[in-house]
Amino acid sequence: MNHIVTVQDAVTAFADFMEPTNEELDAIEREMPVILAGVDLVDTQITALDRVPNEMDNRRVRRARNRVLTARRELANRAAGRSLPGGAA
């Protein structure tokens, strides 16, 4: 008879070595406005799914999409500005 055992010890044995680096944490912090805007968009879409969407629901979804696009644009602009040393275009 074969016994089924867990492999949790093997999986979590390296957890101490798999902590995020400071650079990864900084990247998450820079992307946080995009993440939060995306969460707001999903929340708005879920709210609109609960009933027949009316004009107000459509506006909320559209505004939430615009906030996501704005956050993505600002993140891309910051990343592009940071990667060009000396202000060269």
QUIKA-V242386 format. One line per field, one symbol per residue. burial: # if it has 24 or more other C-alpha atoms within 12 Angstrom, else .. A space follows every 10 residues. Layout:
burial = ???
//
This chain:
burial = .......... .......... .......... ...#..##.. #..##..... .......... #..##.##.. .......... .........
//
